[in-house]
């Protein structure tokens, strides 16, 4: 009888211990699942078809988000009207999947606003990567560069060249990006802060007469659209002649300008600016076709983006003195690249 009692007691104790272990494992699984969900981040970017830099951004963000231990889900779409609509659908999917932290580079920021998705889900935290979404109070932070400073830097480069020649005046043409990218207008505004007075005073002559943003913006950031715009500008010049300087907002527009100039039989390239420090621009600078580009230090930008997301997840402070359209911003540094640069 005593033997049967102890066997029964041992069985009860063993079952109790197994129940405790199973309960403990179940609690741990729930905690891990909650942490996995909490660290899920949707990243919405343009694809690299028009601008190679987006493929670089994607690779940088993948690396730094893995370092932070995020469960990062990436979506890409082309920089076209159809791609802008696709990106809205991607945003809707991410939100419906329960993602609370979103990194977004808008293909067309107006389409994001028109969707109303961010207004409908105020609990979702959005970090704009490189491009801010204007007129939307649901944006938490911006990780970018000082976009107006990019325009000012390009303009100052051109003005330094103008002053170094001692010429009374020089000719200039302006190639800017599309209005779907809010940064494009900032680049233009920054540049015109410095160039405007010289144009008004006749020291910089724009023969095409195209100086207002709506007149100088391209349909896209593509090389083809840059070439189309530059070909049109050359109609204001005699055969075999071209402007002394070209303010090209990025490297694709600079490449488009170069191709248009070469087709027009121009052998000696004018001073041409750029932005993004692409492999194409580096080759053009080394061969003397492009004069400068601006490196926006995309690895720094990706790190800043992930740092902001991490701070939002854990509700820790983010220290920044910068703001874009009243949204707190963290800027990556700018570096001017020329033939003389040592990288």
N, C-alpha and C positions, 0 to 999 in steps of 0.2 A: 504493500500500500504506500509506504513512504517512498519507495523507488518510483512508483507511478506519479506521485505528487511532484517530486523533483523534476521528472521529465516534462510534466505539464508546465511547471514554472519556468524551466529553461526555454521551452517553446514560446511561451508568452513573452519572455524577455527578449528573445531573438527577433520575434515579430515586431516588438516595440522598437528595437534598434534599427531594423530594416526600414520601418516607417519613418523614423527620424532621419535616416540617411536619404531616403527618397524625397522627403519633404525639403531637406537641405538642398539637394540637387535641383529640385524644382524651383526654389527661390533663387538659386544662383543663375539658372537658365533665364528666369524672368528678368533679373538684373542685367544680364548680358544682352538680352534682346532689347531692353529699354535703352541701354547705352548705345547699341547699334543703331536704333532708330534716331536717338538724339544726335548722333554724329553723322547722319545721312545728309549729304549736301548735293543739290542739283546744280550743275554748271552748264549754262546755256551760252554757246559761242557761235559766231559765224564760222563757216568752214573756211578752208585755206585756198579756195579756188581763185578769188580775186586778190586777196592779200595773204602772202605766205606767212606773215607774222602770226596769224591766228593759229596755225599749226604749231608754231613755237609757243604761243601762250598756252595751248592745250597741253603740250608736253610739260611745260614748266608747272602748270597747275596740278597735273597728275602727280608729279614728283613731290611737290611740297604738301599736297593734301594727304598723300600716303605717309609722309613723314609725321604729320599731325594725327594720323590714325583715323581720318575721316572715311566714311563709306561714300565716295564721290561717284555720282552718276552723271555722265557727260552726254549732252545733246548738241548737235551742230546742224546748221541750216545754211543754205547759200545766201549771199547778200544780193537778193533780188526781191521784188514785190511778193513773189510766191514764197520765197524763203522767210520773209517777215511774217506772213500768215502762218507758215509752218512753225515758226518759233513761238507764236502765241499758243498754238496747239500743244507744243512741247511744255510750255509753262503751265498750261492747264493740267496736263498729265502729271507733271511733277507735284503740283499742289494736290490733285486728287489722290495721288499715291501717299499723301501724308507728309511730304517733305516740308520742313519748317524753315530751312535755311537755303537760300538760292543765290548763286553768283550769276549775274546776268550782264552780257554784253549785247545790247539791243541792236538788231539789224535796222529797225525803224522804231524809234522810241515812241512815236505817235501811235503806232499800232498797239503797243503794250498798254498805253494809257486808254485807248479806245476800247480795249477788251474789258476793262473794269476788274480784271482778275485780282489785282493787288488791293483795290478798295474792298472787294468782297471777302478778302482773307487777311485782315489786319494782323493776325497772329504770325503770318509768314514774314521772316526777316530777309530783306533783299540787299545784297551788296553789289553795286555796279562796278564792273571791272572795265577799266579804261574809259568807257563811254557812260556818262550820266544820263539818266532818264529825267528830262525836265518836267516841271509842273506836276510832280507826283510826290505827295507827302509821305508815301509809304516806303520810300527809299531810306534805308538805315544809314548806310555809309557808301562812300565812293573810294575805290582804289584806282588811282590814275596818275597822270602827270599834270603839271601846271600847263594846261593847254594854251592859254594865251601867251605864256612865256615861250612856248615853242615857236609861235608866230613872231614874237619879238626877237627871238634868237636868230631866226632865219632872216628877218628884216635887217637886224644889226650887222649880220654877215655881209649882206648886199651893200649896206651903207658904208661899211668899212672899205669894201672894194672900191666903191664910187669915190670916196675921199682919197684913197691911196693913188688913184690915177691922176688926180688934179684936173680932171675934165670939168668943163662948165656944166655939162649936162650929159646924161646917159639915157638910153632907151630901156624900157622894162615891160615885161608882160607877166600876168598873174594867173596861175592855175590853182584853183582850190577844190576841195572835196564836196560831196553831195550834201544836200540839206537833210537827208535822212540820218546822217551822222552829226549829232549836235556839236561834236568837237570841231568839225570843219569850220563852222562859223567862228568859233573861238580862235582857231589858228589865224583866220582872216582878220578878225578884230585886233588881235595882238600885233600882227604885222602892220596893219594900217595905222596903229597908234604912232608908229615911227615913220612909215613911208608916206602917209597922207600929206604931211606938210611939204615934203619934197616934190610930190606930184603937183600939189596946188601951186607951188612956187616955180614950176617948170624946170626943176633940176632933174627930175625923173620924168621922162616923157613916155606915156603909154599910147603908142600909135594906133592901136586897135580901138582905143577909147573905152575899153572894158575895165572898169575899176570897181564898180559896185558888186557886192557879193553875188547878187542874183545873176550878174553878167559873167562872173568868172568861175562859178561853181560848175563842176563836171557832173554828168549824170550818175557816175559811180567812181570808185577809187581805182578802176581798172586801167591797165596800160592802154587799152584800145580807146577808152574815153579821153585819156590824157592826150593821146595822139590826135584824136579828132579835134579837140579844143585847140591844140597848138597849130595844127594845119590851118584852122580858121584864122588864128591870129596872124599867121604869116601872109595872109592875103593883104595885110596893111603895109607890107614891106616890098621893096623892089626885088626882082629876081636875084637870088644869090645872097641876099641880105637877111639879117635876123636881129632880134633885140640884143642889146649888150648883156642883159641879165634876165633871168627867168625865176620868179618866185614860184617854185613847184612845192605844194604843201607836203607831198610824200614821195617816196621812191618810185612808186608806180607811175605817178603823173610825170615825174622826172624822166623815166624811161620812155613814156609816150612822147614827151617833148623831144627827146633825143632821136627817136625814130622818125618823127615828122621833120626834124631838121636835116637828118641824113637823106631822107627822100627828096628834100628840097635842094640837095647838093651842097649843104653847109659842111665844110671840113673842120673848121675851127669852132668848137662849141663855145657858147657864151657861158657866163657864170650861172650855174643851175643849183638850186638848193634841193633838199629832200628831207625825209624823215622815215625812220624805222630801222636804218642800218641793215638792210637786207643784203644777202649775198650778191644779188644783182647790182645793188648800189655800190658795194665794195669793189666789185669788178669795174664798174663804170668810173669810180673815183681813181682807181689805180691806172686806168687807161686815159684819164684826162677828159672823159666825156661828161662827168658830173663833178661838181666842185665840192660839195659837202652833203652830209646827212646828219641827222640827229638820232643818237642811240637813246632810247627811253628806258634802258636797263630793265628788260621784261622779266628777268629772274627776280629782281627786287619787287616789281609790281605783283608778281604771283605770290611772293612771300608775304607782302603786305595784305593781299586779299585773304590768304589763308589765316593770317594772324587776326584779322578783323573777324572772320567767321568764328575762329576759336574763342575770341573774347565774347562774342555774342552768345555762343553756346553755354559758356560758363559764367556769363554775366559779370565779366571782369572789365575794368575801365580801359578805354582806348584813348591814348593821349595824342591829340593833334590840334594844331593851331590853324589849319587850313579849312576852307569851306568853298564849295561850288554850289551856287544857287541856294545857299543857306543849308546845304547838306554837308555834314562833317566829312572831310576827305584826308586821305593819306597819300602823299605824292612820292613817286620814285624819282631819282635824280636824272638830269639830262646831261648828255655828253656830246660835244660837237666832234664829228669825225671828218678829217680831211686827208689828203695825201701825206701830210706830215705827222698824222696821228700814229702813235705806237700802241697797238692793241695786244 
